[in-house]
Amino acid sequence: MARVRLSVAERREELLRAAIEQIEARGVAAVRIADVASALGVSNALVLYHFSTKEKLVAAAFAYAAEDDLAHLRKLLGRRTSASRRLRTAVRWYAPTGQAKGWRLWIEGWAVALREPALRGVTQELDQQWKAAIAEVIAEGVAAGEFRCPDPTATALRLTALLDGLAVQLTSYPGALSRVRAQEWVDEALARELGLPEEQ
């Protein structure tokens, strides 16, 4: 059966989705161009035509995977409700749930980024976007009199560092920490950082 001819943009998206699936199944270090090509029934040359190296494919796949998350975060933070409610909703959504496929992908990506400049650039940019979005809603809460926070940027950094660390514990060491306890720690941190009651 003949393959449907895809536009360049559609083909790139297909390759990126396949790359994400292969990274989740095999890990960043083990995945090969051939794995992505084989999953789609295309040649290695076609994958290399679009991305030129495995490192560029992996970096682009991570950026693609993060776009949905960033779009969802912006949607949560853009709702017409209090800054406090928007921030709590975003923080709870950010925590790993279920099988935490996305968190496994990111933990592995962070590790590989230590040695791969292309991936490091992508993960750093995405991390900065997340922190900037959190800092912005904190600043909105301060302006509205909802929060007491002298430095929204530093607070966003501390909160995301806590969330990232808890996600690593919950994802990498099942049973070492309960999700309930992790959420209690997050609520305590929000209350401490922003002068909020722990339940609101």
C-alpha contacts under 8 A as a table, 3 or more apart, distances in Angstrom:
res1	aa1	res2	aa2	distance
6	L	9	A	7.90
6	L	10	E	5.65
6	L	11	R	5.63
7	S	10	E	5.12
7	S	11	R	6.05
8	V	11	R	5.13
8	V	12	R	6.14
9	A	12	R	5.18
9	A	13	E	6.21
10	E	13	E	5.12
10	E	14	E	6.14
11	R	14	E	5.02
11	R	15	L	6.15
12	R	15	L	5.06
12	R	16	L	6.09
12	R	50	H	6.77
13	E	16	L	5.03
13	E	17	R	6.17
14	E	17	R	5.26
14	E	18	A	6.24
15	L	18	A	5.10
15	L	19	A	6.04
15	L	36	V	7.10
15	L	40	L	7.88
15	L	47	V	7.13
16	L	19	A	4.94
16	L	20	I	6.22
16	L	57	L	7.37
16	L	60	A	7.13
16	L	61	A	5.03
16	L	64	Y	7.06
17	R	20	I	5.19
17	R	21	E	6.35
17	R	61	A	7.26
18	A	21	E	5.10
18	A	22	Q	6.18
18	A	36	V	5.83
18	A	39	A	6.80
18	A	40	L	7.25
19	A	22	Q	5.07
19	A	23	I	6.03
19	A	36	V	5.55
19	A	57	L	7.51
19	A	58	V	7.16
19	A	61	A	6.32
20	I	23	I	5.06
20	I	24	E	6.11
20	I	61	A	5.96
20	I	62	F	7.50
20	I	65	A	7.36
21	E	24	E	5.18
21	E	25	A	6.18
22	Q	25	A	4.99
22	Q	26	R	5.79
22	Q	27	G	7.37
22	Q	31	V	6.41
22	Q	35	D	6.91
22	Q	36	V	6.53
23	I	26	R	5.26
23	I	27	G	4.62
23	I	28	V	5.20
23	I	31	V	5.99
23	I	105	L	7.40
24	E	27	G	5.76
24	E	28	V	7.91
24	E	101	K	7.43
24	E	104	R	7.62
24	E	105	L	6.15
26	R	29	A	7.98
26	R	30	A	5.80
26	R	31	V	5.70
27	G	30	A	5.52
27	G	31	V	6.06
27	G	108	E	7.23
28	V	31	V	5.48
28	V	58	V	7.54
28	V	108	E	6.92
28	V	109	G	7.12
28	V	112	V	7.24
29	A	112	V	7.48
31	V	35	D	6.46
31	V	36	V	7.96
32	R	35	D	5.20
32	R	36	V	6.84
32	R	54	K	7.02
33	I	36	V	5.35
33	I	37	A	6.24
33	I	44	N	6.21
33	I	47	V	6.92
33	I	48	L	7.72
33	I	54	K	6.13
34	A	37	A	5.01
34	A	38	S	5.86
34	A	43	S	7.82
34	A	44	N	5.65
35	D	38	S	5.14
35	D	39	A	6.14
36	V	39	A	5.24
36	V	40	L	6.69
36	V	47	V	7.75
37	A	40	L	5.43
37	A	41	G	5.93
37	A	42	V	4.97
37	A	43	S	5.59
37	A	44	N	5.47
37	A	46	L	7.82
37	A	47	V	6.49
38	S	41	G	4.85
38	S	42	V	6.23
38	S	43	S	7.45
39	A	42	V	7.92
42	V	46	L	6.77
42	V	47	V	7.92
43	S	46	L	5.33
43	S	47	V	6.93
44	N	47	V	5.29
44	N	48	L	6.26
45	A	48	L	4.99
45	A	49	Y	5.90
46	L	49	Y	4.98
46	L	50	H	6.61
47	V	50	H	5.44
47	V	51	F	6.25
47	V	52	S	7.48
48	L	51	F	5.04
48	L	52	S	4.26
48	L	53	T	6.15
48	L	54	K	7.93
49	Y	52	S	5.71
51	F	54	K	7.36
51	F	56	K	5.77
51	F	57	L	5.35
52	S	56	K	6.92
52	S	57	L	7.72
53	T	56	K	5.32
53	T	57	L	6.36
54	K	57	L	5.02
54	K	58	V	6.11
55	E	58	V	5.18
55	E	59	A	6.15
55	E	116	E	7.36
55	E	118	A	6.72
55	E	119	L	7.22
56	K	59	A	5.12
56	K	60	A	6.05
56	K	118	A	6.68
56	K	119	L	7.80
57	L	60	A	5.17
57	L	61	A	6.04
58	V	61	A	4.99
58	V	62	F	6.25
58	V	119	L	7.11
59	A	62	F	5.25
59	A	63	A	6.34
59	A	118	A	6.07
59	A	119	L	4.63
59	A	122	V	6.28
60	A	63	A	5.07
60	A	64	Y	6.08
60	A	122	V	7.97
61	A	64	Y	5.01
61	A	65	A	6.08
62	F	65	A	5.06
62	F	66	A	6.19
62	F	109	G	7.80
62	F	119	L	7.83
62	F	122	V	7.38
62	F	123	T	7.64
63	A	66	A	5.20
63	A	67	E	6.35
63	A	122	V	6.34
63	A	123	T	7.70
63	A	126	L	7.61
64	Y	67	E	5.36
64	Y	68	D	7.62
65	A	68	D	6.43
65	A	69	D	7.43
66	A	69	D	5.13
66	A	70	L	6.09
66	A	126	L	7.31
67	E	70	L	5.12
67	E	71	A	6.02
68	D	71	A	5.07
68	D	72	H	6.10
69	D	72	H	5.09
69	D	73	L	6.11
70	L	73	L	4.96
70	L	74	R	6.16
70	L	129	Q	7.98
70	L	130	W	7.20
71	A	74	R	5.17
71	A	75	K	6.22
72	H	75	K	4.98
72	H	76	L	6.24
73	L	76	L	5.14
73	L	77	L	6.16
73	L	90	A	6.43
74	R	77	L	5.09
74	R	78	G	5.83
74	R	133	A	7.42
75	K	78	G	5.08
75	K	79	R	6.54
76	L	79	R	5.76
76	L	86	R	6.27
76	L	89	T	7.07
76	L	90	A	6.20
77	L	83	A	7.92
77	L	86	R	5.29
77	L	87	L	6.90
77	L	90	A	6.91
77	L	133	A	7.79
77	L	137	V	6.95
78	G	86	R	7.83
79	R	86	R	7.01
81	T	85	R	6.68
81	T	86	R	6.76
82	S	85	R	5.30
82	S	86	R	6.30
82	S	141	G	7.62
83	A	86	R	5.07
83	A	87	L	5.96
83	A	137	V	5.95
83	A	138	I	6.97
83	A	140	E	6.49
83	A	141	G	5.00
83	A	146	E	7.38
84	S	87	L	5.21
84	S	88	R	6.16
84	S	141	G	6.68
84	S	146	E	6.96
84	S	147	F	7.88
85	R	88	R	5.23
85	R	89	T	6.08
86	R	89	T	5.16
86	R	90	A	6.15
86	R	137	V	7.73
87	L	90	A	5.14
87	L	91	V	6.11
87	L	134	I	7.24
87	L	137	V	6.74
87	L	138	I	7.49
88	R	91	V	5.14
88	R	92	R	6.10
89	T	92	R	5.26
89	T	93	W	6.12
90	A	93	W	5.09
90	A	94	Y	6.11
91	V	94	Y	5.10
91	V	95	A	6.64
91	V	163	L	8.00
92	R	95	A	5.49
92	R	183	Q	7.80
93	W	96	P	7.78
94	Y	163	L	7.66
95	A	163	L	6.67
95	A	167	A	6.42
96	P	100	A	5.28
96	P	103	W	6.54
96	P	167	A	5.90
96	P	170	L	7.43
96	P	171	T	7.43
97	T	100	A	5.37
100	A	103	W	5.27
100	A	104	R	6.46
100	A	171	T	6.77
101	K	104	R	5.28
101	K	105	L	6.38
102	G	105	L	5.10
102	G	106	W	6.30
103	W	106	W	5.03
103	W	107	I	6.01
103	W	167	A	7.03
103	W	168	V	7.73
103	W	171	T	6.92
104	R	107	I	5.25
104	R	108	E	6.23
104	R	171	T	6.73
104	R	172	S	7.94
105	L	108	E	5.40
105	L	109	G	6.08
106	W	109	G	4.76
106	W	110	W	6.05
107	I	110	W	5.25
107	I	111	A	6.46
107	I	168	V	6.96
108	E	111	A	5.14
108	E	112	V	6.29
109	G	112	V	5.19
109	G	113	A	5.93
109	G	119	L	7.51
109	G	123	T	7.68
110	W	113	A	5.02
110	W	114	L	6.78
110	W	120	R	7.51
110	W	123	T	7.14
111	A	114	L	5.69
111	A	115	R	7.96
112	V	115	R	5.77
112	V	116	E	6.20
112	V	119	L	7.57
113	A	116	E	4.81
113	A	117	P	6.50
113	A	118	A	7.71
113	A	119	L	5.16
113	A	120	R	4.35
113	A	123	T	7.50
114	L	117	P	7.57
114	L	120	R	6.68
115	R	120	R	7.92
116	E	119	L	5.54
116	E	120	R	6.08
117	P	120	R	4.89
117	P	121	G	6.14
118	A	121	G	5.36
118	A	122	V	6.59
119	L	122	V	5.09
119	L	123	T	6.14
120	R	123	T	5.26
120	R	124	Q	5.93
121	G	124	Q	5.23
121	G	125	E	6.14
122	V	125	E	5.24
122	V	126	L	6.26
123	T	126	L	5.16
123	T	127	D	6.01
124	Q	127	D	5.03
124	Q	128	Q	6.13
125	E	128	Q	5.12
125	E	129	Q	6.29
126	L	129	Q	5.10
126	L	130	W	6.33
127	D	130	W	5.20
127	D	131	K	6.29
128	Q	131	K	5.16
128	Q	132	A	5.99
129	Q	132	A	5.11
129	Q	133	A	6.20
130	W	133	A	5.27
130	W	134	I	6.41
131	K	134	I	5.15
131	K	135	A	6.04
131	K	153	T	7.50
131	K	156	A	5.65
131	K	157	L	6.32
131	K	160	T	7.01
132	A	135	A	5.02
132	A	136	E	6.04
132	A	153	T	7.29
132	A	156	A	7.63
133	A	136	E	5.13
133	A	137	V	6.52
134	I	137	V	5.39
134	I	138	I	6.27
134	I	156	A	5.72
135	A	138	I	5.07
135	A	139	A	6.12
135	A	152	P	4.98
135	A	153	T	5.07
135	A	155	T	7.29
135	A	156	A	5.18
136	E	139	A	5.08
136	E	140	E	6.24
136	E	152	P	7.46
137	V	140	E	4.92
137	V	141	G	6.21
138	I	141	G	5.01
138	I	142	V	6.26
138	I	147	F	7.32
138	I	149	C	7.87
138	I	152	P	5.74
138	I	156	A	7.87
139	A	142	V	5.00
139	A	143	A	6.19
139	A	152	P	5.81
140	E	143	A	5.10
140	E	144	A	6.17
141	G	144	A	5.05
141	G	145	G	6.15
141	G	146	E	4.94
141	G	147	F	5.33
142	V	145	G	5.08
142	V	146	E	5.73
142	V	147	F	4.67
142	V	148	R	5.97
142	V	149	C	6.54
143	A	146	E	7.64
144	A	147	F	7.80
145	G	148	R	7.41
147	F	194	L	5.06
147	F	195	G	6.09
147	F	196	L	6.88
148	R	193	E	7.94
148	R	194	L	5.17
148	R	195	G	5.60
149	C	152	P	6.16
149	C	155	T	7.73
149	C	193	E	6.86
149	C	194	L	5.54
149	C	195	G	7.70
151	D	154	A	5.53
151	D	155	T	6.27
152	P	155	T	4.99
152	P	156	A	6.01
153	T	156	A	5.15
153	T	157	L	6.34
154	A	157	L	5.04
154	A	158	R	6.29
155	T	158	R	5.14
155	T	159	L	6.10
155	T	193	E	6.61
156	A	159	L	5.17
156	A	160	T	6.05
157	L	160	T	5.34
157	L	161	A	6.01
158	R	161	A	5.09
158	R	162	L	6.24
159	L	162	L	5.16
159	L	163	L	6.22
159	L	186	V	7.93
159	L	189	A	7.26
159	L	190	L	7.62
160	T	163	L	4.90
160	T	164	D	5.91
161	A	164	D	5.16
161	A	165	G	6.07
162	L	165	G	5.16
162	L	166	L	6.12
162	L	186	V	7.59
163	L	166	L	5.17
163	L	167	A	6.04
163	L	186	V	7.41
164	D	167	A	5.05
164	D	168	V	6.28
165	G	168	V	5.16
165	G	169	Q	6.40
166	L	169	Q	5.06
166	L	170	L	6.08
166	L	182	A	6.68
167	A	170	L	5.11
167	A	171	T	5.85
168	V	171	T	5.23
168	V	172	S	5.59
168	V	173	Y	7.74
169	Q	172	S	5.43
169	Q	173	Y	5.41
169	Q	174	P	7.51
169	Q	176	A	7.13
169	Q	177	L	7.00
170	L	173	Y	5.74
170	L	174	P	5.69
170	L	175	G	7.47
170	L	176	A	7.18
170	L	177	L	6.30
170	L	178	S	7.58
170	L	179	R	7.40
171	T	174	P	6.23
173	Y	176	A	5.63
173	Y	177	L	7.91
174	P	177	L	7.26
175	G	178	S	6.44
177	L	181	R	6.90
177	L	182	A	6.93
178	S	181	R	5.27
178	S	182	A	6.27
179	R	182	A	4.98
179	R	183	Q	6.11
180	V	183	Q	5.19
180	V	184	E	6.29
181	R	184	E	4.98
181	R	185	W	6.34
182	A	185	W	5.17
182	A	186	V	6.34
183	Q	186	V	4.99
183	Q	187	D	6.14
184	E	187	D	5.10
184	E	188	E	6.11
185	W	188	E	5.01
185	W	189	A	6.11
186	V	189	A	5.04
186	V	190	L	6.22
187	D	190	L	5.13
187	D	191	A	6.19
187	D	198	E	5.59
187	D	199	E	7.58
188	E	191	A	5.13
188	E	192	R	6.13
188	E	198	E	5.98
189	A	192	R	5.07
189	A	193	E	5.95
190	L	193	E	5.21
190	L	194	L	5.86
190	L	195	G	7.72
190	L	196	L	6.90
190	L	198	E	7.40
191	A	194	L	5.50
191	A	195	G	5.22
191	A	196	L	4.28
191	A	197	P	5.57
191	A	198	E	5.28
192	R	195	G	5.59
192	R	196	L	7.01
193	E	196	L	7.93
196	L	200	Q	7.85
197	P	200	Q	6.25
